[in-house]
Amino acid sequence: MQRRGFLAGLAAFLAPILGLPFRRARADGPPEQAGGAPPHAAGKPAGKPRRFGMAIQVDRCIGCTRCMDACKAENNVPKEPFFFRTWVEQYTIKTDGELVVRSLKTGNGKPSESVPEREIMRSFFVPKLCNQCDHPPCVQVCPVGATFRSPEGVVLVDEERCIGCRYCIQACPYGARYLHPDTKTADKCTFCYHRTTRDLLPACVEVCPTSARIFGDLDNVASPLTRFKRMKKIHTLKPDLNTEPKVLYSDLDGVVR
Amino acid sequence: MKSLLFRPVPEQITRLSLAFALLASGVFLVRAHAIPQTWLDREYHVKSTLEREANRPRRFAGAQACTECHEDQVKEKAEGNHRTLACETCHGAAGKHVEDPTETKLFAPRLRDYCVLCHAYDPSRPTGFPQINPALHNPLKPCIECHKPHAPVPPETPKECAACHGEIERTKAVSSHAALACTACHDAPDAHKVTPRLVRPTKPQNREFCGKCHGPKSEEKKAPRVDLAAHGERYLCWQCHYPHLPEGK
C-alpha cells in the first residue's frame, strides 16, 4: 500500500514536469501522416488537396538543357555546374555493350564528345529531378524533422529547421538533393511549389520546347497527365525500392538506373 | 511501515528534491520561453514552411501572360513549327517584364549559338527532330536570315544537288566528268528533296551504262574508248574507276 501511495505521489509530482514537454511530441505522429490540415492554397477553394505529379516522355527530350537553366533562374540554385534541382543525363549504349552515362552541363549544345559516333548503338537523354516519393527515404532519416511531405505530396525542406547534416542527401536513392552553399541547408526540387500552388506550371515544364515534361494533378480525371498515365506504358526509377515515385517515365530504356 | 510517510523528511532528501525541482522548472522555463516556437510545434513549422515556399518570388511569368500584349506573335507561333515552345524558352524569364513592360526588356536571341542549343546534330537526339551540323550548314550566317524564329519552316528546297552533296560536287568539278550534270547518271525524283532517305536517286547498275559514252560505238568525241568485251570484263566499271573523279584528263 505504501509503495503504491509513494508511486502515485511521485507520478503526481512529476507529471507537470515530464508531461508538458512530451505531450506535443506524442500527439505529432510520424511526419508523413501530419498532412491532414487544409493546405495553404492560395486561390484554391479548401477541400481535397491536389496530388502533384510529373510525366516525362523520354523519347521527346532533345537534351537542350533549357529546363536546367530555367530551374536555376527560378529557384536561386547556385550557378556552379554541380548544383541541380533537375538535370539531364545522356545515356549511350556502345556497340560492345558498354554503358556510358554523363550529366549534361548547362548551356551545352555540343554533340557528345564522350563516344565516337560509329561506336554508338543507342543513345538518348533522360531528364531527372526529385521523384517526390510517396514513401520518401529522405523524410524518414531526417533527425530533426525538417523535411516533410506537403498536403499536395511534395517533399519540402524547412530551411529554418534543417541542420545541414546531409543525412537526406545520402538517403535519397535518386541523388536529387544537394547542400545549398549559401544557406548550408539541404535543397531540392519543390515542383516549383510557389508556382504550382498558383496554377502556374513548374519552370522546367514551362520552358521545355518539346513538351517532354507534363505536369498536373494525378487525381484529376481528365488532364494531359492522366491521359499520359492511361495511354503510355509507365515506368518509374528504381521501383524495387518501393519509394512510390510521382515522376513517371514513358519509353524508358531498361538500362536507365 | 505505515509511519514511513509521516516521519520527518531527512535533510538530504529535502535538498535533493529542491535541486531537482529547480532543474525541472528550469527545463520547463527554457522550453516554454527561450526556445522558439518553430522548434517545438510541428504544425507551426509545417505551416510556416508551406507559406514560405508558396511565397517565393516567381521569375517566369507563364505562357498566359504573353498572350495579353503580344497577340500577333503568339498567334504566329501557335500555327508554326515552334508551337510547343513557350515564349520564355527563348526569351528568358519574363516575370519582371510583365510587371513593368517598359522598364525591363527581354532578351531576343539573334545569333547562331542559341538555335544550335536545340538544333545542332547530336546522336542522342530523337530521330526526326530537325538537326543540322553547325559547321557545315551555312556557317557564320545567322539562322534568322532564312528561318523565321516564330514560325520556322525549312526554307525553299534547294534545286541543286550540291546543297547537300557538296563534297561530291566539288570533287566532280575538278574531274574530267565536270561537264556532266548529276542527273546524267542519277535519276533523282522530286520526292528525294523532301524525304531524302525514303526516296533515293537511282545509280547506274551495269557496265553498259558507262559503255554508252566509253564504248567503241560511242558518239562522244572526247571520251576515252575501251572495248567493253576485253577490258576488265569480270568487274563493274566503278570497282576500279571512281565515277566522280575518274583518273586521266
HADDOCK unambig.tbl for C-alpha pairs under 7 A between the chains (distance, minus, plus):
assign (segid A and resid 17 and name CA) (segid B and resid 24 and name CA) 6.18 0.50 0.50
assign (segid A and resid 17 and name CA) (segid B and resid 28 and name CA) 6.77 0.50 0.50
assign (segid A and resid 40 and name CA) (segid B and resid 50 and name CA) 6.51 0.50 0.50
assign (segid A and resid 40 and name CA) (segid B and resid 51 and name CA) 6.63 0.50 0.50
assign (segid A and resid 59 and name CA) (segid B and resid 126 and name CA) 6.25 0.50 0.50
assign (segid A and resid 60 and name CA) (segid B and resid 126 and name CA) 6.61 0.50 0.50
assign (segid A and resid 62 and name CA) (segid B and resid 118 and name CA) 6.74 0.50 0.50
assign (segid A and resid 62 and name CA) (segid B and resid 125 and name CA) 4.93 0.50 0.50
assign (segid A and resid 62 and name CA) (segid B and resid 126 and name CA) 6.63 0.50 0.50
assign (segid A and resid 64 and name CA) (segid B and resid 117 and name CA) 5.52 0.50 0.50
assign (segid A and resid 64 and name CA) (segid B and resid 118 and name CA) 5.17 0.50 0.50
assign (segid A and resid 66 and name CA) (segid B and resid 89 and name CA) 6.92 0.50 0.50
assign (segid A and resid 74 and name CA) (segid B and resid 58 and name CA) 6.56 0.50 0.50
assign (segid A and resid 74 and name CA) (segid B and resid 59 and name CA) 5.40 0.50 0.50
assign (segid A and resid 74 and name CA) (segid B and resid 60 and name CA) 6.84 0.50 0.50
assign (segid A and resid 108 and name CA) (segid B and resid 117 and name CA) 6.75 0.50 0.50
assign (segid A and resid 109 and name CA) (segid B and resid 116 and name CA) 6.20 0.50 0.50
assign (segid A and resid 109 and name CA) (segid B and resid 117 and name CA) 4.06 0.50 0.50
assign (segid A and resid 109 and name CA) (segid B and resid 118 and name CA) 6.65 0.50 0.50
assign (segid A and resid 109 and name CA) (segid B and resid 120 and name CA) 6.69 0.50 0.50
assign (segid A and resid 110 and name CA) (segid B and resid 120 and name CA) 6.96 0.50 0.50
assign (segid A and resid 111 and name CA) (segid B and resid 121 and name CA) 6.39 0.50 0.50
assign (segid A and resid 111 and name CA) (segid B and resid 122 and name CA) 4.57 0.50 0.50
assign (segid A and resid 112 and name CA) (segid B and resid 122 and name CA) 6.65 0.50 0.50
assign (segid A and resid 123 and name CA) (segid B and resid 123 and name CA) 6.53 0.50 0.50
assign (segid A and resid 123 and name CA) (segid B and resid 124 and name CA) 4.50 0.50 0.50
assign (segid A and resid 124 and name CA) (segid B and resid 124 and name CA) 4.33 0.50 0.50
assign (segid A and resid 124 and name CA) (segid B and resid 125 and name CA) 6.27 0.50 0.50
assign (segid A and resid 125 and name CA) (segid B and resid 124 and name CA) 6.47 0.50 0.50
assign (segid A and resid 158 and name CA) (segid B and resid 49 and name CA) 5.48 0.50 0.50
assign (segid A and resid 193 and name CA) (segid B and resid 53 and name CA) 6.19 0.50 0.50
assign (segid A and resid 193 and name CA) (segid B and resid 54 and name CA) 5.66 0.50 0.50
assign (segid A and resid 194 and name CA) (segid B and resid 53 and name CA) 5.73 0.50 0.50
assign (segid A and resid 194 and name CA) (segid B and resid 54 and name CA) 3.85 0.50 0.50
assign (segid A and resid 194 and name CA) (segid B and resid 55 and name CA) 5.72 0.50 0.50
assign (segid A and resid 194 and name CA) (segid B and resid 56 and name CA) 5.72 0.50 0.50
assign (segid A and resid 195 and name CA) (segid B and resid 58 and name CA) 6.83 0.50 0.50
assign (segid A and resid 197 and name CA) (segid B and resid 54 and name CA) 6.79 0.50 0.50
assign (segid A and resid 200 and name CA) (segid B and resid 62 and name CA) 6.46 0.50 0.50
assign (segid A and resid 203 and name CA) (segid B and resid 60 and name CA) 6.66 0.50 0.50
assign (segid A and resid 206 and name CA) (segid B and resid 62 and name CA) 6.79 0.50 0.50
assign (segid A and resid 206 and name CA) (segid B and resid 86 and name CA) 6.44 0.50 0.50
assign (segid A and resid 207 and name CA) (segid B and resid 85 and name CA) 6.74 0.50 0.50
assign (segid A and resid 207 and name CA) (segid B and resid 86 and name CA) 5.58 0.50 0.50
assign (segid A and resid 207 and name CA) (segid B and resid 88 and name CA) 6.18 0.50 0.50
assign (segid A and resid 207 and name CA) (segid B and resid 89 and name CA) 4.49 0.50 0.50
assign (segid A and resid 208 and name CA) (segid B and resid 85 and name CA) 6.76 0.50 0.50
assign (segid A and resid 208 and name CA) (segid B and resid 89 and name CA) 6.96 0.50 0.50
assign (segid A and resid 209 and name CA) (segid B and resid 84 and name CA) 5.81 0.50 0.50
assign (segid A and resid 209 and name CA) (segid B and resid 85 and name CA) 4.36 0.50 0.50
assign (segid A and resid 209 and name CA) (segid B and resid 86 and name CA) 6.92 0.50 0.50
assign (segid A and resid 209 and name CA) (segid B and resid 89 and name CA) 6.78 0.50 0.50
assign (segid A and resid 210 and name CA) (segid B and resid 84 and name CA) 5.97 0.50 0.50
assign (segid A and resid 210 and name CA) (segid B and resid 85 and name CA) 6.85 0.50 0.50
assign (segid A and resid 211 and name CA) (segid B and resid 84 and name CA) 6.42 0.50 0.50
